[in-house]
Amino acid sequence: MPTGFDAGEHSGRRPTVVAVPGLGLSAAVPRRTLDLLGPPAGVVELPAFGLPAPRSTDLDPCALAERLLARIDAPGPVVLVGHSASCQVVAAAAARTRVAGLVLVGPTTDPRAVGWPTLAARWLRTAGHERPGQVPRLAHDYARTAPGAMLRGMAAARRHRIERALAGVDCPVLVVRGRHDRIAPADWTAALAAAAPRGRAHTLPAGAHMVPITHPAAIAAVIAEFLGRTA
């Protein structure tokens, strides 16, 4: 069952929202958004995405997608939410089973930035727009997941072509980014939305890559509007 799962009274008026934390982040990060949305909602932590990952763990997004699907226990339709590299995981899951919707926040693996030097440069360009107050949260979560697991998780995500997975997803797809996110630039999120048969891109008026930490209310608002459309 998803960590912190709160199905509430499922009236059928709204799908259950299931979020996967970004690479190295804990369930506490997506819960900031889910608490504002209210039930039914839950978080699933996976190896390298909230949980430590022993070296023997297969961190390929498709393998993690199978773990995700095995953990979901929701009484009705589900909307999956990913952030950063976990977007690869939820997209792979949506390509394997029918879901009510898919929300991708700051998706990674833009093919123009799969090399480590280019990716690092984008991180640095984005970091200047991040809020310093999030550093304690990041330090706590990254230490819990472990840098080695995060590096292996990112290496596996870089090999995944999320746009190909989205081409086979028939549910509504929302691709969201912060205004100053250079890791997920506007043309990349627009391309991903176009790759999905029912995709739409949205740029928040503020924020950078870590908007689930710094701007949870803005994320909750666009997801709530998206849920209204899917319902």
C-alpha positions in Angstrom: 0.0 0.0 0.0 1.4 3.4 -0.8 3.2 5.2 2.0 0.8 7.6 3.8 -2.1 6.4 1.7 -5.4 8.0 2.6 -8.2 6.8 0.4 -10.8 8.7 2.4 -14.4 8.3 1.2 -13.9 7.4 -2.4 -17.1 8.8 -4.0 -16.0 8.2 -7.5 -15.9 11.9 -8.2 -12.1 12.1 -8.3 -9.3 9.6 -9.1 -6.8 8.6 -6.4 -3.5 10.5 -6.8 -0.4 8.4 -6.3 2.9 10.2 -6.3 6.5 8.9 -6.6 9.2 11.2 -5.0 11.9 12.6 -7.2 15.4 10.9 -7.2 16.8 10.9 -3.7 13.7 12.6 -2.2 11.5 11.2 0.5 7.7 10.9 0.7 7.6 14.1 2.7 8.2 16.1 -0.5 5.2 15.0 -2.6 3.1 15.0 0.5 3.3 18.8 0.6 1.3 18.8 -2.5 -1.0 15.9 -1.7 -1.9 17.3 1.7 -3.3 20.4 -0.2 -5.2 18.2 -2.6 -6.7 16.0 0.1 -7.7 12.4 -0.1 -7.8 10.1 -1.9 -4.0 10.2 -2.3 -0.8 8.4 -1.4 3.0 8.3 -2.0 5.0 5.3 -3.1 8.7 5.3 -2.2 10.9 3.2 -4.4 14.6 2.3 -4.4 16.6 5.5 -5.0 13.4 7.4 -5.0 12.9 7.7 -1.3 14.5 4.4 -0.3 18.1 3.1 -0.1 19.0 1.0 -3.1 21.5 -1.9 -2.6 23.8 -2.4 -5.5 21.9 -5.5 -6.7 18.7 -3.5 -7.2 17.6 -3.0 -10.7 17.0 0.8 -11.1 15.8 0.7 -14.7 12.6 2.8 -14.8 10.7 -0.1 -16.3 11.7 -2.4 -13.4 10.7 0.3 -10.9 7.4 0.8 -12.8 6.6 -2.8 -12.0 7.4 -2.3 -8.4 5.2 0.8 -8.4 2.2 -1.0 -9.9 2.6 -3.8 -7.4 2.4 -1.3 -4.5 -0.7 0.6 -5.6 -3.9 -0.5 -3.9 -6.6 2.0 -4.8 -10.3 1.5 -5.1 -10.8 3.1 -8.4 -9.0 5.1 -11.1 -5.5 6.4 -10.4 -3.6 9.5 -11.5 0.2 9.0 -11.3 2.5 11.9 -10.4 6.2 11.9 -11.0 8.9 14.5 -10.3 12.3 14.8 -12.1 13.7 11.4 -12.8 10.6 9.6 -11.3 8.7 10.9 -14.3 10.4 8.1 -16.2 9.0 5.6 -13.7 5.4 6.8 -13.8 5.5 7.1 -17.6 6.7 3.5 -17.9 3.9 2.4 -15.5 1.2 4.3 -17.4 2.4 2.6 -20.6 1.9 -0.8 -19.0 -1.5 -0.4 -17.5 -4.5 1.9 -17.9 -4.5 4.9 -15.6 -6.8 7.9 -15.4 -4.1 10.5 -15.9 -0.4 11.2 -15.7 1.3 14.3 -14.2 5.0 14.9 -14.9 6.7 17.7 -12.9 10.1 18.8 -14.2 10.8 15.7 -16.3 14.4 14.8 -17.0 16.4 13.1 -19.8 16.1 15.8 -22.4 18.2 14.1 -25.2 20.2 17.3 -25.5 21.4 16.9 -22.0 22.0 13.2 -21.4 25.8 13.6 -21.0 27.0 14.3 -17.5 28.7 17.6 -18.3 25.7 19.1 -20.0 23.4 17.8 -17.3 25.6 19.3 -14.6 25.6 22.6 -16.4 21.8 22.7 -16.4 21.7 21.9 -12.7 24.1 24.8 -12.0 22.0 27.2 -14.1 18.9 26.1 -12.2 20.4 26.1 -8.7 20.7 29.9 -8.7 16.9 30.1 -8.9 16.3 27.7 -6.1 15.4 28.7 -2.5 18.2 28.2 0.0 15.6 27.1 2.6 15.2 23.8 1.0 18.8 22.7 1.6 18.1 21.0 5.0 15.3 18.9 3.4 17.6 17.9 0.5 20.5 17.1 2.8 18.4 14.9 5.0 16.7 13.0 2.1 19.9 12.6 0.0 21.8 11.2 3.0 19.0 8.7 3.6 18.9 7.5 0.0 22.7 7.6 -0.4 24.7 9.4 -3.2 25.7 6.1 -4.8 22.1 5.0 -5.2 21.2 8.4 -6.6 24.0 8.2 -9.2 23.0 4.7 -10.3 19.3 5.8 -10.5 20.2 8.8 -12.6 22.4 6.7 -14.9 19.5 4.3 -15.4 17.0 7.1 -16.0 19.3 8.7 -18.7 18.9 5.6 -20.8 15.1 5.7 -20.8 13.4 7.5 -23.6 10.3 8.9 -21.9 8.9 10.4 -25.1 8.6 6.9 -26.5 6.7 5.7 -23.5 4.4 8.7 -23.7 3.5 7.9 -27.3 1.8 4.7 -26.1 -0.1 6.4 -23.2 -3.8 7.0 -24.0 -4.7 8.9 -20.8 -4.5 12.7 -20.3 -1.0 13.8 -19.6 0.0 17.1 -17.9 3.7 18.2 -18.1 4.6 20.9 -15.6 7.7 22.9 -15.0 8.9 25.9 -12.9 9.5 29.1 -14.8 13.3 28.9 -14.1 13.8 25.2 -14.5 16.7 24.7 -16.9 16.8 21.0 -16.4 13.3 20.7 -17.9 13.2 23.7 -20.3 10.0 24.8 -21.9 10.7 23.4 -25.3 11.5 20.0 -23.8 8.2 19.9 -21.8 6.3 21.0 -24.8 7.9 18.2 -26.9 6.9 15.7 -24.2 3.3 17.0 -24.2 3.2 16.7 -28.0 4.5 13.1 -27.8 1.5 12.0 -25.8 -1.8 11.7 -27.7 -3.6 13.7 -25.0 -0.7 15.8 -23.6 -0.6 19.4 -22.4 2.3 21.5 -21.1 2.1 24.1 -18.4 4.8 26.5 -17.0 4.3 27.8 -13.5 4.8 31.6 -13.1 7.6 31.0 -10.6 10.0 28.3 -9.2 12.7 26.2 -10.6 13.3 22.4 -10.6 12.3 21.7 -7.0 8.8 23.2 -7.2 7.3 20.3 -5.1 9.4 21.6 -2.2 9.2 25.4 -2.9 5.8 25.8 -4.6 3.5 22.9 -3.5 0.4 25.1 -3.6 1.0 26.0 -7.2 1.5 22.3 -8.1 -1.6 21.4 -6.2 -3.6 24.0 -8.0 -2.7 22.7 -11.5 -3.2 19.1 -10.5 -6.6 20.0 -9.1 -7.6 21.6 -12.3 -6.2 18.6 -14.2 -8.2 16.2 -12.0 -11.3 18.2 -12.8 -10.7 17.7 -16.5 -10.0 14.0 -16.2 -13.1 13.5 -14.1 
